[in-house]
Amino acid sequence: MCASVFSAGIPMENILYLGGPNIASEIYNKEYANARICGAEKWRKPLAKFLRQPHFIVWDNGDLVTHEVMGGLKNVYAIGAGMVAALTNESATSKSVYFAHCTSEMIFITHLLAEEPERLAGPLLADTYVTLLKGRNAWYGQKLAKGEINLEMGDSIKGKGMIQGVSAVKAFYELLSQSRLNIMHPSEKMHIAPVELCPILQKLYKILIVRELACEGILQALRDETMNDPRERIEIAQRHAIYRPSLLMN
């Protein structure tokens, strides 16, 4: 969204982002729900105040671009979470391992795009947690893995709307594959594209976009015997200068 509005010449101060963590049905049913509104203070402060209700809590923040990127990331990995749940009969261990890997990939990616990524950790995990548990992207992954829907149906599903995670998989994969973003792999001592350290994102791209793998391929990212502990991905991000200021200008 941000890239398109920038190219259209819309001033940044006139853009607002309203996102989760929430589920649409919770808002509709007036259950407890939460949202975050980002943008210029002159707009977000009064709108946040206007929207707040006892059952609908609204946070406000000035970092519009980064929070939109985080929103895209959670949709990407929610599709994989749905697949893993369906393929493993809701295995607690498999879902836990998936969560460890996907959150480490998201933390790694936020270190590429944010100068102070530690400030994003809490909001990122909160948004991800609710979306992986319940949401249209997780639903889509489950239905694909069970064979109840197929890729030929597209990413706009009747009764569910647009599955944003599909286009987000393509966008993040292509962005993080660019050689100009190469980083030094600390153990291999060679330059690699950031996507090479994101095995789940790679599998989702092969499943959803180029369609080289069936949904079962997502399990390869969890059960590869050569796979390292996901904390090592976080350590790479924390110990090495991988911040790329130009990343969000694409």
BALOBA-1460 file (C-alpha; in Angstrom, 3 decimals):
// residues 250
<rec num="1" residu="m" x="0.000" y="0.000" z="0.000"/>
<rec num="2" residu="c" x="2.679" y="2.526" z="0.998"/>
<rec num="3" residu="a" x="4.613" y="2.097" z="-2.255"/>
<rec num="4" residu="s" x="1.492" y="2.794" z="-4.294"/>
<rec num="5" residu="v" x="0.531" y="5.918" z="-2.377"/>
<rec num="6" residu="f" x="4.096" y="7.247" z="-2.531"/>
<rec num="7" residu="s" x="4.122" y="6.823" z="-6.316"/>
<rec num="8" residu="a" x="0.754" y="8.588" z="-6.497"/>
<rec num="9" residu="g" x="2.258" y="11.593" z="-4.759"/>
<rec num="10" residu="i" x="0.066" y="11.414" z="-1.660"/>
<rec num="11" residu="p" x="1.804" y="13.143" z="1.270"/>
<rec num="12" residu="m" x="2.835" y="10.803" z="4.068"/>
<rec num="13" residu="e" x="1.015" y="12.973" z="6.592"/>
<rec num="14" residu="n" x="-2.300" y="12.221" z="4.849"/>
<rec num="15" residu="i" x="-2.001" y="8.429" z="5.165"/>
<rec num="16" residu="l" x="-3.352" y="6.361" z="8.032"/>
<rec num="17" residu="y" x="-2.937" y="2.659" z="8.819"/>
<rec num="18" residu="l" x="-5.479" y="0.802" z="10.954"/>
<rec num="19" residu="g" x="-4.563" y="-2.757" z="11.870"/>
<rec num="20" residu="g" x="-4.737" y="-5.495" z="14.489"/>
<rec num="21" residu="p" x="-4.300" y="-7.462" z="16.590"/>
<rec num="22" residu="n" x="-7.965" y="-8.331" z="16.203"/>
<rec num="23" residu="i" x="-10.376" y="-10.597" z="14.375"/>
<rec num="24" residu="a" x="-13.191" y="-8.962" z="12.400"/>
<rec num="25" residu="s" x="-15.847" y="-11.175" z="13.978"/>
<rec num="26" residu="e" x="-14.770" y="-10.021" z="17.452"/>
<rec num="27" residu="i" x="-15.373" y="-6.411" z="16.479"/>
<rec num="28" residu="y" x="-18.698" y="-7.223" z="14.850"/>
<rec num="29" residu="n" x="-19.907" y="-9.203" z="17.876"/>
<rec num="30" residu="k" x="-18.683" y="-6.486" z="20.258"/>
<rec num="31" residu="e" x="-16.323" y="-8.871" z="21.996"/>
<rec num="32" residu="y" x="-13.014" y="-7.557" z="23.317"/>
<rec num="33" residu="a" x="-10.946" y="-6.379" z="20.351"/>
<rec num="34" residu="n" x="-7.894" y="-4.241" z="19.767"/>
<rec num="35" residu="a" x="-6.454" y="-2.151" z="16.955"/>
<rec num="36" residu="r" x="-3.518" y="0.088" z="16.202"/>
<rec num="37" residu="i" x="-3.819" y="3.302" z="14.207"/>
<rec num="38" residu="c" x="-0.643" y="4.769" z="12.716"/>
<rec num="39" residu="g" x="0.057" y="8.024" z="10.925"/>
<rec num="40" residu="a" x="0.440" y="11.735" z="11.524"/>
<rec num="41" residu="e" x="-0.444" y="12.856" z="15.043"/>
<rec num="42" residu="k" x="-2.963" y="15.444" z="13.860"/>
<rec num="43" residu="w" x="-5.118" y="12.651" z="12.381"/>
<rec num="44" residu="r" x="-4.406" y="9.574" z="14.464"/>
<rec num="45" residu="k" x="-4.877" y="11.113" z="17.905"/>
<rec num="46" residu="p" x="-8.448" y="12.367" z="17.382"/>
<rec num="47" residu="l" x="-9.420" y="9.267" z="15.387"/>
<rec num="48" residu="a" x="-8.076" y="6.943" z="18.060"/>
<rec num="49" residu="k" x="-10.068" y="8.826" z="20.659"/>
<rec num="50" residu="f" x="-13.186" y="8.664" z="18.476"/>
<rec num="51" residu="l" x="-12.869" y="4.917" z="17.837"/>
<rec num="52" residu="r" x="-12.132" y="3.817" z="21.404"/>
<rec num="53" residu="q" x="-14.904" y="1.949" z="23.172"/>
<rec num="54" residu="p" x="-14.994" y="-0.360" z="26.219"/>
<rec num="55" residu="h" x="-14.847" y="-3.397" z="23.926"/>
<rec num="56" residu="f" x="-12.550" y="-1.870" z="21.274"/>
<rec num="57" residu="i" x="-9.189" y="-0.604" z="22.491"/>
<rec num="58" residu="v" x="-7.179" y="1.528" z="20.035"/>
<rec num="59" residu="w" x="-3.455" y="2.185" z="20.310"/>
<rec num="60" residu="d" x="-1.851" y="4.968" z="18.273"/>
<rec num="61" residu="n" x="1.645" y="5.158" z="16.862"/>
<rec num="62" residu="g" x="3.492" y="7.380" z="14.395"/>
<rec num="63" residu="d" x="5.438" y="4.654" z="12.576"/>
<rec num="64" residu="l" x="3.034" y="3.954" z="9.716"/>
<rec num="65" residu="v" x="5.370" y="2.190" z="7.275"/>
<rec num="66" residu="t" x="6.969" y="-0.259" z="9.677"/>
<rec num="67" residu="h" x="3.654" y="-1.308" z="11.176"/>
<rec num="68" residu="e" x="2.199" y="-1.936" z="7.748"/>
<rec num="69" residu="v" x="5.197" y="-4.114" z="6.921"/>
<rec num="70" residu="m" x="4.638" y="-6.008" z="10.171"/>
<rec num="71" residu="g" x="1.011" y="-6.476" z="9.171"/>
<rec num="72" residu="g" x="2.130" y="-8.029" z="5.900"/>
<rec num="73" residu="l" x="4.580" y="-10.342" z="7.644"/>
<rec num="74" residu="k" x="1.989" y="-11.771" z="10.015"/>
<rec num="75" residu="n" x="-0.295" y="-12.566" z="7.074"/>
<rec num="76" residu="v" x="2.524" y="-14.402" z="5.300"/>
<rec num="77" residu="y" x="3.329" y="-16.673" z="8.189"/>
<rec num="78" residu="a" x="-0.297" y="-17.225" z="9.186"/>
<rec num="79" residu="i" x="-0.851" y="-19.149" z="5.943"/>
<rec num="80" residu="g" x="1.975" y="-21.505" z="6.851"/>
<rec num="81" residu="a" x="0.603" y="-21.904" z="10.369"/>
<rec num="82" residu="g" x="-2.734" y="-23.045" z="8.951"/>
<rec num="83" residu="m" x="-0.981" y="-25.548" z="6.707"/>
<rec num="84" residu="v" x="1.087" y="-26.990" z="9.543"/>
<rec num="85" residu="a" x="-1.963" y="-27.332" z="11.798"/>
<rec num="86" residu="a" x="-3.905" y="-29.191" z="9.111"/>
<rec num="87" residu="l" x="-1.048" y="-31.420" z="7.960"/>
<rec num="88" residu="t" x="-0.037" y="-32.523" z="11.478"/>
<rec num="89" residu="n" x="-3.523" y="-32.972" z="12.951"/>
<rec num="90" residu="e" x="-2.979" y="-29.977" z="15.223"/>
<rec num="91" residu="s" x="0.287" y="-31.383" z="16.614"/>
<rec num="92" residu="a" x="1.335" y="-29.174" z="19.519"/>
<rec num="93" residu="t" x="5.026" y="-29.855" z="18.883"/>
<rec num="94" residu="s" x="4.851" y="-29.101" z="15.164"/>
<rec num="95" residu="k" x="2.949" y="-25.873" z="15.759"/>
<rec num="96" residu="s" x="5.428" y="-24.854" z="18.461"/>
<rec num="97" residu="v" x="8.412" y="-25.511" z="16.176"/>
<rec num="98" residu="y" x="6.722" y="-23.600" z="13.374"/>
<rec num="99" residu="f" x="6.083" y="-20.652" z="15.695"/>
<rec num="100" residu="a" x="9.745" y="-20.639" z="16.750"/>
<rec num="101" residu="h" x="10.948" y="-20.607" z="13.150"/>
<rec num="102" residu="c" x="8.449" y="-18.100" z="11.794"/>
<rec num="103" residu="t" x="8.956" y="-15.603" z="14.618"/>
<rec num="104" residu="s" x="12.731" y="-15.850" z="14.202"/>
<rec num="105" residu="e" x="12.318" y="-15.087" z="10.482"/>
<rec num="106" residu="m" x="10.103" y="-12.107" z="11.229"/>
<rec num="107" residu="i" x="12.546" y="-10.786" z="13.827"/>
<rec num="108" residu="f" x="15.357" y="-11.225" z="11.288"/>
<rec num="109" residu="i" x="13.383" y="-9.279" z="8.656"/>
<rec num="110" residu="t" x="12.544" y="-6.446" z="11.072"/>
<rec num="111" residu="h" x="16.269" y="-6.064" z="11.764"/>
<rec num="112" residu="l" x="16.714" y="-5.433" z="8.040"/>
<rec num="113" residu="l" x="14.061" y="-2.729" z="7.891"/>
<rec num="114" residu="a" x="14.204" y="-0.976" z="11.273"/>
<rec num="115" residu="e" x="17.036" y="0.925" z="12.937"/>
<rec num="116" residu="e" x="15.646" y="0.103" z="16.391"/>
<rec num="117" residu="p" x="14.018" y="-3.324" z="15.848"/>
<rec num="118" residu="e" x="13.818" y="-4.126" z="19.550"/>
<rec num="119" residu="r" x="10.946" y="-1.652" z="19.810"/>
<rec num="120" residu="l" x="8.959" y="-3.799" z="17.370"/>
<rec num="121" residu="a" x="9.312" y="-7.138" z="19.154"/>
<rec num="122" residu="g" x="6.264" y="-6.921" z="21.416"/>
<rec num="123" residu="p" x="3.805" y="-5.534" z="18.826"/>
<rec num="124" residu="l" x="5.086" y="-7.961" z="16.185"/>
<rec num="125" residu="l" x="4.561" y="-11.016" z="18.380"/>
<rec num="126" residu="a" x="1.155" y="-9.787" z="19.565"/>
<rec num="127" residu="d" x="-0.090" y="-9.291" z="16.003"/>
<rec num="128" residu="t" x="1.368" y="-12.610" z="14.904"/>
<rec num="129" residu="y" x="-0.045" y="-14.611" z="17.797"/>
<rec num="130" residu="v" x="-3.676" y="-13.714" z="17.155"/>
<rec num="131" residu="t" x="-3.373" y="-14.076" z="13.374"/>
<rec num="132" residu="l" x="-1.736" y="-17.493" z="13.584"/>
<rec num="133" residu="l" x="-4.418" y="-18.700" z="15.972"/>
<rec num="134" residu="k" x="-7.435" y="-17.444" z="14.082"/>
<rec num="135" residu="g" x="-7.846" y="-15.386" z="10.936"/>
<rec num="136" residu="r" x="-8.552" y="-15.632" z="7.241"/>
<rec num="137" residu="n" x="-4.927" y="-16.309" z="6.281"/>
<rec num="138" residu="a" x="-4.581" y="-19.214" z="8.727"/>
<rec num="139" residu="w" x="-7.992" y="-20.465" z="7.553"/>
<rec num="140" residu="y" x="-6.777" y="-20.315" z="3.947"/>
<rec num="141" residu="g" x="-3.664" y="-22.341" z="4.756"/>
<rec num="142" residu="q" x="-5.722" y="-24.983" z="6.537"/>
<rec num="143" residu="k" x="-8.216" y="-25.315" z="3.709"/>
<rec num="144" residu="l" x="-5.465" y="-25.563" z="1.099"/>
<rec num="145" residu="a" x="-3.674" y="-28.281" z="3.048"/>
<rec num="146" residu="k" x="-6.907" y="-30.239" z="3.491"/>
<rec num="147" residu="g" x="-7.726" y="-29.975" z="-0.209"/>
<rec num="148" residu="e" x="-10.993" y="-28.150" z="0.478"/>
<rec num="149" residu="i" x="-9.922" y="-25.227" z="-1.711"/>
<rec num="150" residu="n" x="-7.183" y="-24.926" z="-4.335"/>
<rec num="151" residu="l" x="-4.827" y="-22.310" z="-5.724"/>
<rec num="152" residu="e" x="-6.804" y="-22.064" z="-8.957"/>
<rec num="153" residu="m" x="-9.571" y="-20.377" z="-6.962"/>
<rec num="154" residu="g" x="-7.338" y="-17.331" z="-6.525"/>
<rec num="155" residu="d" x="-6.733" y="-15.304" z="-3.394"/>
<rec num="156" residu="s" x="-10.208" y="-13.765" z="-3.133"/>
<rec num="157" residu="i" x="-12.450" y="-16.344" z="-1.509"/>
<rec num="158" residu="k" x="-16.217" y="-16.002" z="-1.307"/>
<rec num="159" residu="g" x="-17.293" y="-15.422" z="2.275"/>
<rec num="160" residu="k" x="-13.741" y="-14.592" z="3.390"/>
<rec num="161" residu="g" x="-12.608" y="-11.810" z="1.109"/>
<rec num="162" residu="m" x="-9.036" y="-11.138" z="0.028"/>
<rec num="163" residu="i" x="-6.339" y="-13.417" z="1.445"/>
<rec num="164" residu="q" x="-3.646" y="-10.765" z="1.797"/>
<rec num="165" residu="g" x="-0.909" y="-13.217" z="2.705"/>
<rec num="166" residu="v" x="-0.632" y="-14.642" z="-0.816"/>
<rec num="167" residu="s" x="0.506" y="-11.420" z="-2.500"/>
<rec num="168" residu="a" x="2.594" y="-10.614" z="0.591"/>
<rec num="169" residu="v" x="4.527" y="-13.881" z="0.171"/>
<rec num="170" residu="k" x="5.451" y="-12.855" z="-3.378"/>
<rec num="171" residu="a" x="6.347" y="-9.308" z="-2.371"/>
<rec num="172" residu="f" x="8.570" y="-10.240" z="0.580"/>
<rec num="173" residu="y" x="10.284" y="-13.073" z="-1.304"/>
<rec num="174" residu="e" x="11.134" y="-10.887" z="-4.293"/>
<rec num="175" residu="l" x="12.227" y="-7.992" z="-2.104"/>
<rec num="176" residu="l" x="14.520" y="-10.099" z="0.080"/>
<rec num="177" residu="s" x="16.003" y="-11.909" z="-2.944"/>
<rec num="178" residu="q" x="17.685" y="-8.780" z="-4.303"/>
<rec num="179" residu="s" x="21.462" y="-9.029" z="-4.451"/>
<rec num="180" residu="r" x="21.878" y="-5.382" z="-3.421"/>
<rec num="181" residu="l" x="20.550" y="-6.396" z="0.011"/>
<rec num="182" residu="n" x="23.145" y="-9.162" z="0.423"/>
<rec num="183" residu="i" x="24.507" y="-9.798" z="3.891"/>
<rec num="184" residu="m" x="27.497" y="-11.770" z="5.098"/>
<rec num="185" residu="h" x="26.621" y="-15.205" z="6.437"/>
<rec num="186" residu="p" x="28.670" y="-15.432" z="9.656"/>
<rec num="187" residu="s" x="29.499" y="-19.131" z="9.455"/>
<rec num="188" residu="e" x="29.652" y="-19.713" z="5.700"/>
<rec num="189" residu="k" x="31.721" y="-16.536" z="5.186"/>
<rec num="190" residu="m" x="29.949" y="-15.620" z="1.976"/>
<rec num="191" residu="h" x="27.444" y="-13.028" z="0.853"/>
<rec num="192" residu="i" x="23.868" y="-14.223" z="0.537"/>
<rec num="193" residu="a" x="20.476" y="-12.678" z="-0.132"/>
<rec num="194" residu="p" x="18.437" y="-12.276" z="3.080"/>
<rec num="195" residu="v" x="15.783" y="-14.684" z="1.790"/>
<rec num="196" residu="e" x="18.328" y="-17.523" z="2.065"/>
<rec num="197" residu="l" x="17.950" y="-17.289" z="5.848"/>
<rec num="198" residu="c" x="14.148" y="-17.497" z="5.649"/>
<rec num="199" residu="p" x="13.318" y="-21.153" z="4.830"/>
<rec num="200" residu="i" x="9.610" y="-20.854" z="5.641"/>
<rec num="201" residu="l" x="9.212" y="-17.861" z="3.346"/>
<rec num="202" residu="q" x="11.030" y="-19.804" z="0.624"/>
<rec num="203" residu="k" x="8.703" y="-22.804" z="0.988"/>
<rec num="204" residu="l" x="5.592" y="-20.645" z="0.954"/>
<rec num="205" residu="y" x="6.800" y="-18.978" z="-2.245"/>
<rec num="206" residu="k" x="7.346" y="-22.357" z="-3.899"/>
<rec num="207" residu="i" x="3.916" y="-23.566" z="-2.761"/>
<rec num="208" residu="l" x="1.773" y="-20.507" z="-3.410"/>
<rec num="209" residu="i" x="3.500" y="-18.539" z="-6.161"/>
<rec num="210" residu="v" x="5.599" y="-20.746" z="-8.451"/>
<rec num="211" residu="r" x="3.703" y="-23.874" z="-7.356"/>
<rec num="212" residu="e" x="6.718" y="-26.172" z="-7.339"/>
<rec num="213" residu="l" x="5.696" y="-27.824" z="-4.065"/>
<rec num="214" residu="a" x="2.508" y="-29.220" z="-2.583"/>
<rec num="215" residu="c" x="1.378" y="-27.916" z="0.805"/>
<rec num="216" residu="e" x="3.292" y="-30.747" z="2.484"/>
<rec num="217" residu="g" x="6.451" y="-28.909" z="1.456"/>
<rec num="218" residu="i" x="6.009" y="-26.537" z="4.387"/>
<rec num="219" residu="l" x="6.944" y="-29.382" z="6.722"/>
<rec num="220" residu="q" x="10.374" y="-29.588" z="5.072"/>
<rec num="221" residu="a" x="11.193" y="-26.269" z="6.713"/>
<rec num="222" residu="l" x="10.503" y="-27.797" z="10.134"/>
<rec num="223" residu="r" x="11.960" y="-31.281" z="9.720"/>
<rec num="224" residu="d" x="15.158" y="-30.651" z="7.772"/>
<rec num="225" residu="e" x="17.818" y="-32.460" z="9.786"/>
<rec num="226" residu="t" x="20.393" y="-29.842" z="8.776"/>
<rec num="227" residu="m" x="18.248" y="-26.994" z="10.120"/>
<rec num="228" residu="n" x="19.842" y="-24.899" z="12.858"/>
<rec num="229" residu="d" x="18.170" y="-23.679" z="16.015"/>
<rec num="230" residu="p" x="16.018" y="-20.665" z="15.057"/>
<rec num="231" residu="r" x="17.707" y="-18.589" z="17.766"/>
<rec num="232" residu="e" x="20.812" y="-18.550" z="15.559"/>
<rec num="233" residu="r" x="18.872" y="-16.544" z="12.973"/>
<rec num="234" residu="i" x="18.046" y="-14.000" z="15.662"/>
<rec num="235" residu="e" x="21.681" y="-13.908" z="16.782"/>
<rec num="236" residu="i" x="22.773" y="-13.152" z="13.211"/>
<rec num="237" residu="a" x="20.364" y="-10.236" z="13.165"/>
<rec num="238" residu="q" x="21.453" y="-8.927" z="16.559"/>
<rec num="239" residu="r" x="25.207" y="-9.349" z="16.259"/>
<rec num="240" residu="h" x="25.759" y="-8.189" z="12.709"/>
<rec num="241" residu="a" x="24.955" y="-4.886" z="11.024"/>
<rec num="242" residu="i" x="22.205" y="-5.953" z="8.618"/>
<rec num="243" residu="y" x="19.990" y="-2.834" z="8.754"/>
<rec num="244" residu="r" x="19.180" y="-1.690" z="5.216"/>
<rec num="245" residu="p" x="17.758" y="1.878" z="5.310"/>
<rec num="246" residu="s" x="16.660" y="1.674" z="1.662"/>
<rec num="247" residu="l" x="14.612" y="-1.502" z="2.143"/>
<rec num="248" residu="l" x="11.260" y="0.242" z="2.561"/>
<rec num="249" residu="m" x="11.820" y="2.507" z="-0.435"/>
<rec num="250" residu="n" x="11.126" y="-0.355" z="-2.880"/>
